[in-house]
C-alpha cells in the first residue's frame, strides 16, 4: 500500500472518467461507428412503425424486451447524436454510482483508493462495452443497485432497479431469481416489476401487435444453441471447448448451466449468512455477474464488462489485506491484461471468444475462495452464547 496508494488514490478514477469523456466525444462525432446504439434506435423505429422487432431464425439484431423499444423512443426523438450521448451517460452513471455505493457500504479507510484502484483494473475490459454503448453497462449498474437495495430491505428501490434491469436486458431475470431466494419477502415486489415491464408496451401500441412481438420474443429467448456455425457465436464456457475442437452438445451445456446455477444459489445463500454485511453485497454480486457472463448462452466478448468492475473492487479489497501478496498481484495482472487482449488485431484473433471465460473463471474462483475464508473467520464458534 505504501507504494500503490499515492499513485492510485485518484488516478484510476480520473482515468475512468477521462476515458468515458473520450467515448462521449467519439459518440457525438460519429454515433454509429463502433456502436450498437443504432440497433436500439432501429428497434424503437420499428416499434413506432408497428413492424416486427425480432428476427427469430437469425437470433440477431434487436434482442431486448418490447418495453425497451417503447422507452427508448424519447432518445430516438432527440436525434442520433444527442440520443447516443445521453444513452452512454445513463449506463456509465448507473455503473459508476453503483460502484461508489458499494465502496461506501464497505466503509473503512482509503475508500477513495479502493474505488480508484478497482476502476483502474476494470477499465481495459469495460472500455469496449462503454464505447459501443452496450446495454450490458446499464444492466450491470441496475443489478448491482438491486443487490444492495435488496440486502438492505429497501422495497421501493428494489422495485425500481429490478424494473430497470429487466428493461435493460432479459438476462436480469437471473439476478431477480437470486434476490428472491435471498430475500423471499421481496418476491411480490420482484414479480410486480416483471409484470410492469411486460405491461409497459401496451400503453404505446395496439394489443395485437404487442402480443405478436411477445410471441417472437419468447421464441427467440428459448432458441439459443451452442452451434458455432450460426449467425451468433457464443463466448460463454462452451467457447474454449469449441476453440480446441471439443464442442459440447446442447444437452451437455444445459446440464453444466443447471449445476452451475445451483452452486451459485448455494454460494450466495452461504455468503449472505457468513459474510459481514459490509462486503456480502460485493461477494454476492461478483458471483451473480460471473454466472451471468460465463454460463449465459447469449454472451458476447464485451458482455464480460459486467464482471470487470466488481472483480476490480474485490481485488482492490484483497490488496488491503496482508499475507496475500502473490495472489493479489496475479489477480490484478490477469484482470488488467485480459482486457488488453483486443488492442491488437493479431491478439484479438488469437484470444477471441475462448480466453475470457477461462481468465474470468480463474479470477472469480480465487476471489470466491478468499471470500469464503473471510466468512469462516466470521462464523460464530459452535456452542458460543451471547451475553448482555
N, C-alpha and C positions, 0 to 999 in steps of 0.2 A: 504493500500500500504506500510506503514512503516514496516509491518511485512513480507509481502509476497515478496516484491521486492528484498531484499538482497538474499533470498533463491532461487527465480526463475529467477533471472536476466540471468543466463546462464545454470542452472541445467537442466531445461526442454529440452533445445536444445541439450545438450550433452547426455541426456538420450535417446532422439530421435535418434541421430546419433549412440550412443553406441549400442542401441537395433538393429539398422539396421546392424551394423558390425557383431553382433552375428548371425543375419539372413544370412548374406553373408557367414559366416563360416559354418553354417549348410547346406546352399545350395551347397557350394563347397564340403563338406564332403559327402552328400547324396542328390543329386539334385532332386530325385523323391519322397523323404519322405515328407509327409505333403505339397505337392506341386501340382499345376495344370499345371506346365510348360510342363509336359510330354504330355498334351493334345495339346498344341501349337506345340510341336515337331512332334507329330503324324500327326497333320493336315498338316504341311509342307511336311512331308514324303509322305503322301497320294497325295498331290499336285504334287510332283516330279514324283510319280509313275502313275499319271493320274487316281487315284482311287477316288471313291465318298468321299466327305468331310463330309457329313451330314447324320444323322440317323433321318429322318423326323418324323417317328412314335414315337420314344422314346423322341425326342427333348432334347437329352442329348449329352455329348461329345463335339465335336468341334462346337461352336456356333457363330463363327466370320465370317466376310466377306472374300471372296476368296483372297482379297488383303492382308489380314493379313497372310494367309498361304504362299503367294508368298514372302512377305517381311521378314518373319521370317526365311527363308531358310538360310541366312548367319549365323544366330545364331545356326542353326542345324549343319552346316558345322564345326563350332568351337567345337562341341562336347557337351555332356550333362552338363559337369561341368562348363567350361568357358562360354558357351552359357547361362546357367542358371544365372550365376553371372552377366553377362552383362545385361541380361533382368531385373533382380532385380534392378540394378543400374539405368537403364533407367527410370523405373517407380518411384523409390524413388527420383531421381534427379528432375524429372518433377514436382512432387508434392511439394517437399521441396522448390524449387526455385519459384514456383507459390505462395506459402505462403509468401516467403520473398519479392517477388514483391508486393504482396498485402499490407504487412506491410509498405513498403517504400511508397506506394501510400497513405496510411492512414496518414503517417507523424507524426509530433508532437514529444514529448519527450518519452523516455522509449520504443523505438521501439524494442530494444533487449529483454526487458522484455515481451513485448506484444507477440512477436514471441515465446519466450521460454515457457511462461505460456500456450499459446494456444496449442503448440505441446505437452506439458505435459498432458493437459486434453484430447487430442485426441489420445494419444499413446495406451491406452488399447484397444480401439475399432479398431484402424487401424493396430495394430501389426499382427493380424491373416492374414489379406489380404496381408500385406508385406511379411510375412513368406511364404504364399502359392504362391507368385509371380503372383497374380491375375492381369489381365489387367485393373481391376477397378482402380488401383492406377495410371496407366498411363492415363486412361480416365479422372480421376479427375484433374490431373495436366494440361492436354491438354484443358479441358473445362474451367478451371479457367483462364488459359492464354488467351483463346479465348474470354472470357467475358471481361477481362481487355483490351485486344487489340481492341476489337470491340468498347467499350465505348470511347476509345481514338481515334477512327477513323483510326487505322493502318491497311490498306488493306492487305499488304503483310503478316504481322504477323497473321492476322485473317485467311487468306487463309491457311497458314502453320498449325496453330493449329486446324483449322476445319478439315483439311485433316487427321492429326494425330489422332484426337478424333474419327472420323468415323472408321478409321482403327482399333483403339483400341477396340471399341465396337459399334455395330449399335445403341445402346441407345443414342449415341451422337446426333442423329437427333433431339431429343427434345431440346437440347441446341442450335442447329442451328436454329430451328424454333423461339425460344425466341430471339436469337440475331437478326434474320431477322426482327422480329417485333419491336425490339428496334432501330435498325439502318437499315431502308429499303434500303439505298444506298449500303449496303453490300450484299444484296440478290444475285446479279450476282456473287460476289466472293464466297459466300457460295455454290451456285449452281455449280460453276466450281469445287469446292473442292469435291463435291459429284460425279460429272462426272469423275473427275480424279481417285477417289478411285474405281469407277466401271470399269474404263478402264485399270487400272494397271495390273490385271491378264492376260489380252490379250497379253501383251508383253512377257509373260513367258510360255504360254501354248496354244494349239490349240483352236480356237474359239468354235468348237462344244463341247469340254469338259467344257469350261468356261460357255457356255450357259446352259448346263445341271446343273452345280453347282449353277448357279443363280436361276434356277427354284426351286431347292430344298431349297435354302437359303430363298427365299421369301415365299415359302410354310411354312417353319419352323417358320418364324417370325410371320405369321398370324395364327398359330395353337396353341398358348398358351391358356391354360384354367386355371380355378381355382380349378380343380379337385385335392383333396389332396391324392387320392389313386393312382395316376400315378407315373411314374418314377421320376418326379420332383415335389417337394412340395414347393410352393411359400412362401416367408417370407414378402410379402407386406401387405397392410392394411387388406387383407382378412384373414390373418393368425390368428389374435385374434378371429374373428368370428368362424373360423373353430375349433380353440382350445377349445372354450367354447360351442360347439355344436350348433352353429347358422350359418352354412355355407351360403355364398352368392352365388347366381346363376351367371352365366357368364354375363347375361344381366344387372343384378344389379351392378356388379363390373364395367362393361363398363360405365354405367351411372355415377357412382361415379368418375371414372377416367376422363371422359369428363368434368364434373363440376369442379373437382379439377384443370384440365388443364386450363380452362377458368379463374378461380380465380388466378391461378399462373401467367397467362399472364397479367391480370389486375394489380396484385400486383407489378410485375417487371416494368410495364409501370409507375405506380404511384411512385415507388421508384426512377426510373430514373429521374423523373421530380422534386420530392420533396426533395430528399436527397442531401447532399453535395457530390460533385464529388469524394471526397477522400474516402468515405465509401459506396457509392452507389454500386460499383462493388462487395463488400463483401456481402451486403444485397441481391443483385440480385442473386449472385451465391449460397448463402445459400438457397434461395427459390427454385432455379432450382435443386440443389442437393437433397433437401428434396423431391421434386416431383419425381425425377428420382429414389429415393430409395423406398419411401412409396407407390407410385402409378404405379410403373413399374411392369408388370406381371412376369418379369423374374428375380425377386430379390431373392437373397440368403442372409443368415445371414451376411456373410462377405461383401456383397455389401454396407452395411451401413458405411463402411470405407470411402465412398465418401463424406458423410456429416460430418465426425468426425472433420477434420481439420478446415474447415470453421466455424463450430459451436464452436470449441475451440477458434478460434481467435475472434469470436463475443462475447463470454463470457469474454475473456480477455479484450476486448474493453469495455464491460459493467462494468468490475471490476474497471476500471479507473474512472468511474462516481461516484458521490456522491449521496446518498439517495436511492441506490438500493441494500443495504446490504443483506437483506433476499433473494431476488430473485437471486442475483449473487451467493450466497453460494448454494442455491438449484440447480441452473442450472449446476454449476461446479461439484457438487457432483453427480448429476444424470448422466451427460455425462461420468464422470470417472467410476462410478460404473457400468453403462450399459456395458462398455467394459470388465468388470471383470466377467460377468455372465457366461463365458465359461471356467474359470480357473479350475473349479472342475467338474467332470463328473455329479455329482448329481445336481449341479446348472445348468449345461448345459441342462440336461434333463428337468428340471423344467421350464426354461425360453426360451428354444429353439424355434425359429421362431416367437412366438407371442409377446414377450416382447419388442423387439427393435422397431417395428412400433409404439407402444404406447409411449415409452420413447422419441423417436426422434420426434414424433409429438408434444409432450408437450414442448420439448426444442425449436423446430423450431417455434411453435406458440407464445411462450413467447418472443423469440428474434424478431420475426416479429413485434409483438406488441410494443416492445421497439424501434425498428427502426421507426415504424410509429409515435411514439411520437416525435422522433428526427426530422422526416420530418415535422411535424406540426409546430415545432419551426422555421423551415427554410422557411415556406410558407410566401410570402410577404403579408402584410396587404392589404385587398381589397381597391382599390382607391389610394394606395400609388403611388407616381410619382417619378421617379429617376431624380435627378438634377445633373448638372455638365457638 
